[in-house]
Amino acid sequence: MKDKNKKEKLRAMILDRLDFSREMPDEEIKDIIDELIIAQSKEFYIGLKERERLRQELFYSIRKLDILQELIDDADVTEIMVNGTDEIFIEKSGRVTGYGMGFESKEKLEDVIQRIVAGCNRVVNEASPIVDARLENGSRVNVVLSPVALNGPILTIRRFPDRPIGMEELREFGSITEEAELFLSKLVKAKYNIFISGGTGSGKTTFLNALSAYIPREERIITIEDNAELQIRNIPNLVRMETRNANVEGCRPISIRDLIKTSLRMRPDRIIVGEVRGGEAIDMMQCLNTGHDGSMSTGHANSSRDMLSRLETMILMGMDLPLAAVRQQIAAGLDIIVHLGRLRDKSRKVLEISEVEGVEKNEIKIKPLYLFEEEGEENGKIKGRLVKKGELKYDGKCKTAGITV
């Protein structure tokens, strides 16, 4: 019997034995798999190694995420990209390669997708073919189905480390210098409003997690995200909120804007918005301008200056305001922009730390405090460091907090 037919026959037999009226523990399912494999090995020879392989594959296909489970369990895999049933690519140690395996059918892939989406109370189908979700371990998931996806169901999984990467590790990786780290730690403690910008995969969420370690433990923090990804572990008084999509049962969507508005009534010391990408930017700026100092957020941009332009655009998407008023809101609300980048050697680094100084001649004025200067390459790795370019102009918050910069 061919491997594929053997596996399919065993899977059908296992499903017949499962009791769907109750929650069966994993060990009970594994016992059923073992029993049926042994019974089949009397009819068709199945070697010891093949038994182990079959056992794992069958368990993963019934209880886990089929052929993707092994990748999800691999701590070195940071991205899984499924382009239909046959094309799977992975990013491992900064390099993208083909996985060499595929799903047996489109139905199997769709079954895995529905299992993921249902796990975080989301819905995806032909009527609503795009959804963001997450796995139990916090990995970010994006799904695109037909008719939008032309080459089959598309599944992209961004896997985050099991243990959040802290500033110490970022310093060891060469992402930030000790001097810049100490500077940012003082700004967080002094309640400066910090915005983290960067391109896709530049490490914005990781850096936000690392910065949050400097927030005093006695403060009340509210996090707001599209999909819960932040791993803030040092704050006991932590409230985590996540958006909700509309569904077929008639539940209305709950947006980041809704969550920001309700968070203001929850007595927050700081509000952390996972990512600003639309009209919610106006609500975020109003938070920063109404006494919630020390708040943080992230956004996609190519530079600190570009992030300001994007924020202007996003605010105008949310509310019709004069551009001069928008720029005043941004300049009054934001104190510091930290810009991250992914260099050609795939390393992630802090490229710029800038201070927002205010509005001058109807333009937001920013001053670089630290800039990354490249010093060459060695064994394919880019050498360079963050160089101090200026002093903090507005140190009032530091003085109020009794902190010397």
C-alpha positions, 0 to 999 in steps of 0.5 A: 500500500502506498504511504499516502493511502496508508496514512489516509486509511489510518486517519479515517479509522482513527476519526471513526474511533474518536468520541466527539461528544467530549474533550479527549486528552492527547494521550488517549488519542495517541493510544488509539493511533498506536493501537490502529498502527499495530493492528495495520502492521499485521496486515502490511509491514510497518517498520519501527521508524515508519511507525514513529513517523506515522504516529506523529504525522497522524497526531499532528493532522488530527490534533495539531496543524498537520505538516506545519506543526513541526515548523511551529515547534522549531524555535529557529523558524521565524516565518512560515509562508504557505502559497497554496497546497504545494509551495511552502517557504520558511524563514530560518536564521534570517534566510528564506528557503523552500520547505520541500513538503506540501499539503495532501489536498486543498481541503487539508490546508483549509481544515488547518486554516479553519482550526487556527481561525476558530481558535481565536474566535475569528471567521474566514470564508469566501464571503470574508476571505481575509483575516488576521488571527493568532496561535496559542503561542502568540504567533501572528497569522494572516489568511487570504482565501479565494476568490482573492487568492488566485493560487490557493489558500494563502497562510502566513505565520510570523512566529515570535520567540517563546521567551520575549527578547529583552534589551540585553539580547538586543545589545548582544545582537548588536541591534542597539548600543549600551549607551542608547539603551540606557538613554531609552530606559530613562525616557521610558521611566520618565514617561516620554511618549515613544513611537517605534517605526520601521519596515515589515520584519524590522522588529518593532513588536520585539523592541516594544516588548523590550522597552516595556521592561523599563515601565515601573511595576506599580503602574496600570498598563492597557495594551490594545492590539488587532491580534494580541502579540505583545508579551509584557510580563513585568507588570501585574496590573495589566489589561490586554484588549484585542479587536473583534471582526464582525461575524455571521451571527451579527456581532458588530466589529470592535475596532482599535478606535473603540478600544482606545476610547473605552481604555480612557475610562479604565484609569490607565497610567499608560496605553500601549497600542500594538500598531497604528495603521489607520484612522485610530491615529487621531484617538492615539494622539488624543490619548497622548495629549490628555495626560497619558504620558509614557504611552507607546505604539508602533507603525510602518515607515521608512524613516522617522520623518516618513513616520510623521507624514504617515501619521498625518495621513492616518489622522486625516483618514480618521477626522477632517482637520486642518493640516496645521492642527494635525501637525500641532497634535502630533508634535504635542503628543509625541516626544521620541521616535525610534526607527528600526531597520533590517539591513542587507545582511538581514540583521535588525538594528536601531537606525535612528532615535529622534526627538520631536521638537515641535512645529516650526514654519508649519512643519514638524521639527525633529532632531536626530539624537542617535544615528546608525553609522555603517563602518563596513562589512566583515564576513558578510556582516555589516559593522557599525554603531549608533553614534550620538548626534545631539542632546535631549532638548526637552528634559522637563519630564526627566527633571519631574521624575528625578532622572538625570539624562 
